[in-house]
Amino acid sequence: MMIKKCIYIVLFSLVSCAVSAEVLLIERTQQQANQAVPKHGQNMQQVEQRFGAPLVRRAAVGEPPITRWEYADFVVYFEHNLVLNTVFKHVKNLPEQP
């Protein structure tokens, strides 16, 4: 009987931790959805005017040429000089919740 009780306590603890982690990821995703980022189809000049100079500019590679600009929170991929996609950087340490 004591073993069953211990198993239930351990399982409950594990489920609680998993639920807590999911909430943090959902909140982070919602914050990213509200953040202004370059949109598909904008040109390089528009992106630089709105978001400033990137931290890193990677040279174009391939055909069609794909260029990558790295900002603090996201990376912008261009095909020729138009935004193809914007990707948020992976956050290793999520801020602690109160």
N, C-alpha and C positions, 0 to 999 in steps of 0.2 A: 504493500500500500504506500509506503514512504517513497519507494522508487517512482511510482506513478505520479505522485505529487511533485517530485523533483523534475520529472520530465515535463510536466505541464508548466511549471515555473520557467524552465529553460525555453520551451517553445513560445510561451507568451512574451518573454524578453526579446527573443529573436524577431518575432512579428512586430513588436513595438519599434525596434530599431529600423526595420525595413520600411515601415510606414513613415517614420520620421524622415528618412533619407528621401523618399519619394516626394514629400511635401517640399523639401528644400529645392529639389530639381525642378519641380513645377513652378515654384516662385521665381527661380532663376530664369526659366524659359519665358515666363510672363514679363519679366523685366526686359529681357532681350527683345521681345515682340514690340514693346513700347519705345525702344531706343531708335532714334533716327539713324538710318544707314543709307548708303548709296543704292539707288534703285536700278533695276534692269533697264538698259537703254540710255542711261545718262552717259555723257561723254567725259573724258578725263578732265577737261577744263571745268565742267560743272561740279565734278566731285571735289576737285582741289579748291574751288571757290567756297563750297559749302562746308567741307570737313578739314580744310587745311592741307598742308603738305604731309604725305605719308612718312612714317618713321623709316621705312625701307621701300625702295622701288626695285623690283626684280626685272631683269631684262626679258624681253619677249622670247618665247620659245615655240617651236613647232609651226605648223601651217594648218589653219590660219594662226597668226601670231597671238599667243596668250600671254598677257602681262599681268603681274601680280603686285599690288600695293598693300603693304602691311601697316595697319593702324594699331593703336593700343588694344582695342577690344575686338577688332574684326579684320578680315582680309578681303580685299576687293579684287576680283578677277575680271580682266578686260579681254575682249576679242577685238582686235584692231584697236580702236580707241573708245569702244562702247562697253559699259558694264555688262558683264555676262552673269555674274552672281556675286553675292556678298555672304561671307561665312563668318560666324562668330568664333573666336578663339576658345579653346577648351580651358576651363577654369579648374585648376588642380585643387585649390583650397577655397571652399565656399565660406563666406563670412558666417560667424556664429550668430544664431538667432536668439533674441532675448527670451 
